[in-house]
């Protein structure tokens, strides 16, 4: 049955008439993918999420160096002397997104996630934070 044939209360018609037209699914998918490929719109802070639920946020503006050891250790060095040491598997992709300020968070994997060993996915086994000056 077409929408125009339905009898709706006046207040409901007013609400529905205010809603703008929806795009085709292909257009909505394209808009979503543009957000994923965002250019120079950096994430202001990097969240570090620990397995126990603890979280800390660090300003990307203070990130001065990203060091990657192919043995899968990633070290983030900040202006104040803080260092975040990340150990895991497949961290090259994570390094790239941190380097471009596109990672929203770095999260320690749960025990069950570590057991899966999914190919091509970064798995963070442990995170250590050393305080600066």
C-alpha positions as CSV (number, residue, x, y, z in Angstrom):
1,X,0.0,0.0,0.0
2,X,1.5,3.4,-0.9
3,X,2.2,6.0,1.8
4,X,-0.2,8.5,0.2
5,X,-3.1,6.0,0.6
6,X,-2.6,5.6,4.4
7,X,-4.8,7.6,6.7
8,X,-2.5,9.1,9.4
9,X,-3.3,11.5,12.2
10,X,-2.5,15.2,11.4
11,X,0.3,15.4,14.0
12,X,2.0,12.4,12.6
13,X,1.7,13.7,9.0
14,X,3.4,17.0,10.2
15,X,6.3,15.1,11.7
16,X,6.7,12.9,8.6
17,X,6.5,15.8,6.2
18,X,9.4,17.6,8.0
19,X,11.7,14.6,7.4
20,X,13.7,15.3,4.2
21,X,13.9,12.9,1.4
22,X,16.3,9.9,1.9
23,X,19.0,9.2,-0.6
24,X,19.3,5.9,-2.4
25,X,21.4,3.3,-0.4
26,X,24.3,3.8,-2.9
27,X,24.5,7.5,-2.1
28,X,24.4,6.9,1.6
29,X,27.2,4.3,1.3
30,X,29.2,6.7,-0.7
31,X,28.8,9.4,1.9
32,X,29.9,7.0,4.6
33,X,32.9,5.9,2.7
34,X,33.9,9.6,2.2
35,X,34.0,9.9,6.0
36,X,36.3,6.9,6.1
37,X,38.7,8.4,3.6
38,X,38.6,11.8,5.3
39,X,41.5,13.9,4.3
40,X,43.0,16.3,6.8
41,X,40.4,16.1,9.5
42,X,42.5,14.7,12.3
43,X,41.2,13.1,15.4
44,X,42.1,15.4,18.3
45,X,42.9,12.8,20.9
46,X,44.0,9.2,20.9
47,X,42.2,6.9,23.4
48,X,44.2,4.1,25.0
49,X,41.8,1.4,26.3
50,X,43.1,-1.3,28.6
51,X,41.7,-4.7,29.0
52,X,40.5,-3.9,32.6
53,X,38.3,-1.0,31.3
54,X,40.8,1.8,32.2
55,X,41.1,4.4,29.6
56,X,43.5,7.3,29.0
57,X,43.4,9.9,26.2
58,X,46.4,11.7,24.7
59,X,46.4,14.7,22.5
60,X,47.6,14.1,19.0
61,X,49.1,17.6,18.9
62,X,51.7,16.4,21.4
63,X,52.7,13.3,19.6
64,X,56.2,13.9,18.3
65,X,57.4,10.4,17.2
66,X,56.1,7.0,16.2
67,X,58.7,4.2,16.3
68,X,57.9,0.8,14.8
69,X,59.9,-2.3,15.4
70,X,58.9,-5.0,12.8
71,X,58.9,-7.5,15.7
72,X,55.6,-5.8,16.4
73,X,56.4,-3.2,19.0
74,X,55.0,0.3,18.4
75,X,56.3,3.2,20.6
76,X,54.5,6.5,20.7
77,X,56.6,9.4,22.1
78,X,55.0,12.6,23.3
79,X,56.4,16.1,23.9
80,X,56.0,15.8,27.7
81,X,58.1,12.7,27.8
82,X,55.3,10.2,28.0
83,X,55.7,7.0,26.0
84,X,53.1,4.4,25.1
85,X,54.6,1.1,24.3
86,X,52.3,-1.3,22.4
87,X,53.1,-4.9,21.8
88,X,51.2,-7.3,19.6
89,X,50.8,-8.7,16.1
90,X,50.1,-7.0,12.8
91,X,50.8,-3.5,14.1
92,X,51.9,-2.0,10.8
93,X,48.4,-1.0,9.9
94,X,47.9,0.6,13.4
95,X,51.2,2.4,13.0
96,X,50.0,3.9,9.7
97,X,46.7,5.1,11.2
98,X,48.4,6.6,14.2
99,X,51.0,8.3,12.0
100,X,48.2,9.9,10.0
101,X,46.2,10.9,13.2
102,X,43.3,8.7,12.1
103,X,43.2,6.1,14.9
104,X,40.5,7.0,17.4
105,X,41.7,4.4,19.9
106,X,44.2,1.7,20.7
107,X,42.6,-1.1,22.6
108,X,44.2,-4.1,24.3
109,X,42.7,-7.2,22.8
110,X,40.7,-9.6,25.0
111,X,42.0,-13.1,25.7
112,X,39.4,-14.5,23.3
113,X,40.4,-12.0,20.5
114,X,44.1,-13.0,21.0
115,X,43.2,-16.6,20.6
116,X,41.6,-16.0,17.1
117,X,44.7,-14.6,15.4
118,X,42.8,-13.1,12.5
119,X,45.0,-12.4,9.5
120,X,45.4,-8.7,8.5
121,X,44.0,-7.4,11.8
122,X,46.1,-5.6,14.4
123,X,46.0,-7.4,17.7
124,X,47.3,-5.5,20.8
125,X,48.6,-7.9,23.4
126,X,49.8,-5.3,25.9
127,X,50.1,-1.6,26.4
128,X,52.6,0.1,28.8
129,X,52.7,3.8,29.6
130,X,55.7,5.5,31.0
131,X,55.2,9.0,32.5
132,X,57.3,12.0,31.3
133,X,59.1,14.6,33.2
